[in-house]
Amino acid sequence: MERSHVPLSKWVLAAQLMASSKKGFSALQLQRMIDTNYETAWFMFHRLRECANDPKSGPLGGQTKVVEADESYIGGKAKNKAYGPAPKKMAVFSLVEREGKVRSRHVADVTAKTLRNAIVTQVDHKSYLMTDEAPVYTKTGEEFSGHGTVNHSADEYVRHGGFTHTNTIESFFAIMKRGIYGNFHSVSEAHLHRYLSEFDFKYNHRSALGYDDAERRRRSITRRQGQEASLSMA
């Protein structure tokens, strides 16, 4: 916010709107609310997303804890286009610790090698890994204290009395996609990581973990205090 021509009051309002909107808040709506132009509103939200980027303080999970892993895709459907090439699908991979935090990243592909690297560098090997039936997780699952799977292609979603499932991460993806398709409509690959930071931050500071809207807003604008966010309008 330093050297910004936007009044501090508008920065705080933008931070409050982003922090209190579970499925996101569009730059067009912010433009109307604070009486500015779209480019300024867009830039403000992206800078706030940079501030919301969670530092990776340690691995997820641990002994007796369950970490769910899954991938999803962001992008339009080919059947919705009247002409032209099919829209590009961008792969998003997320890890969520049950009753804990989530970490998401955009990945170039969903091969076993790529996903293994994303998992073993962020999840404690004492954790119990939970995935769907995709073969890309088979070998990686052997590196953890246990590996449970559900077969979604056979309409199986829960096993073992409710212990084996990926419903936690599926719910996270559902909120993310409703936000992107309902509020942002589309996101570019160049800025996808910033949107992921926003959704991760709000999930990691949700009410179930003891955060209200005001505290979430405060943390979103103070976590980068003394640092300069590297963000251009490109």
N, C-alpha and C positions, 0 to 999 in steps of 0.2 A: 504493500500500500504506500510505501515511501515514495515521494515525488509524484504521486498520482494526482491528476486534476479532478478526480471524482471525490466528492466530499466523504469524510469518514463515516458519516451517518448512513450513506448509501451503501458503503462497504459492509457495515454491520448488518443492515437490513438484508443484503444479498446473502451474507453468511447465515443469517437466521432462517431465511427461506430455504436455502439448500439443506441445512442441517435438519429442518423439521419436516421436509418433504420426503417421505419414505421412498417414493418411486421417482424422485427427481423433480426438477423445476426448470422449465424451458427458458432460454435466453430471451425469446420473444415476449414471454409474459413478464420477465424482469424488466425488459425495455419499457413496457407500458407502465409498470408500477413505479419506476424511479425516474421516468421521463428523460430517457437518454436515447442514444441510437443503438442499433442492434450490435454493431461491432464492439462497442464499449461493454454492453451487457454480456456478450459472448466471452470477451477477454476477462472480465471480472470473474465469471464462473470458472473458467479454466485456471485462473490463478488460484482461486479457492480450492480447486481440485488438487492442484500441486501442493498446497498447504496440507490437505487432508491425507496425502500419501503416507501410509503407516510405515514407520521404520521397522525393519525385521529384527526384533530383539532376541529371538531364539527360535528353536524348532517348535512346531505344533505337536500336541499330544504328549505321550509319556507312558509310563507304566500304568496299566489298567484303563487307559484312555483310548477312545475310538476316533479315528480320523477318516472322514469320507472323502473320496476323490472322484471327480467326474469331469467330463468335457462337454461343452455345448458350442453352439454356433450363432454368431450374430450376423444378420444380413437378411435382405428381402428374399421372397420366394419367386422362383422363375415364373410360376403360373400367374403372378400378379403383374407381369410386364406384358404390354401389348406387342412390343417389338424390341429388337436389340438383344445383346447377349444377356445371359442370366447374371443377376447381381452376385458379387463376390461374397462368399461366406468366410467369416473370420473366426478362427477357432479360439475359444477361451477355455482355459483349464483352471479349475479351482480346487482348493483343499479346505475343508472345514472341520474343526474339532467340535465334537458334540458338546453343546453348552459352552462353547468357547468362541474362538475367532476364525475368520476366513481369510484366505489369501488367494488372489486371482491374478492371472497373467495371460496375455495374448501369446499364443504359440504358433510357430510356423506350420506345424503339422501335429498329428496325434499318433505318431509312431511310438513303439515301445521305448526306443532310445530317448526320444525327447521327453516323454512323460516320466520315465524313470529318473532322469536328471532333475526334473521339477519336484518329484516326490522325495527322493532320498536327501536332497539338500535342504528340505524344509520340514521334514517330519522325523520325529524321534523314532529310532528303530525299535524301541520298546513298545510302541503303539500297536494297536490292532487296526489294520487297514481294511476299509470297507469300500468296495467298488461294485460296478455292474459286471456282466459276464464277458466283457470285451477282452480278447486274448492279449491285448497290449499290457494288461496289468498282471498277467499270470506269473511271470518270472520275478517281477518286482515285489509281488506280494510275499514271496519266499524270504525276503530280507527283513521281514517284520515279525513280531511275536505271534501274529495270526493274520489271516486274510479271509474275509468273508465276502461272498458274492451273491447277487440276486440276478435272475434271468429275466430282464425286462422284455426281451423278444418273445418270451412265453407268458407274458402278463403276470410275472411273479415280482412282487414288490416288497414283501416282508416274509422272513422266515425265522425260525427258532424263537418263537414266542415274542416277536417284535424286536429282537436284538439286531438281526441281520437286515439292513435296509440302507438305502441312500436317500431317504426322504428329506433329510436335513439339507443336503446340498441341492436337491431338486427344488426345494422351496426357495432357496437363495436365488437360483437361476430364474425361477418364476417371477420374483420381484424385479430382478435386473431386466428381464425381457419386457415386462409390462412397462417399466420405466423408459426403456429405449424406444419401444414401438409406440407407446402412448404419449410420451412427452417430447422425446428428442427426434423420433421418427426414423432417423438414420444417423450413424456416426461414421466418421472416416477412420481408416486404419491408423493414420498418423496420430489421432487423438484418442483412440480406443483405450489406451492404458490409463488415461486421465479419468475417463468415465468409470473404469474398473476401480480406480482408487477411491472415487466417490462412493460407490456402492459397498466396497469393502469397509470403508471408514464408518459408514452409517450402520452396517451390520455389527461391526466390532464395538460400537458405542450405542447399542440398542438399549431399550428400556429394561429388557431382561437381565442385562449386566449392570443395571443401576444408573443409567444415564437418562436425563430428560433433555428436552430440546435446547434449553438454555445452556446446559453443560456441554452438550454436543457442539453447539455453536462456539462456545468459548474455546474448546479444545481445537476446533478446526482453524481458528485464526491465531492461536498462540503457539502451536506446536513448531512453527517455523520462525519464531521470534529471533531476530538477530541474523537471519539468513536471507539471502536474496533468491527468490524463485526464478529459475532460468526458463523463461517462457516468452516466445516471440509471437507475433501475430501471424506468422507463416502457417 
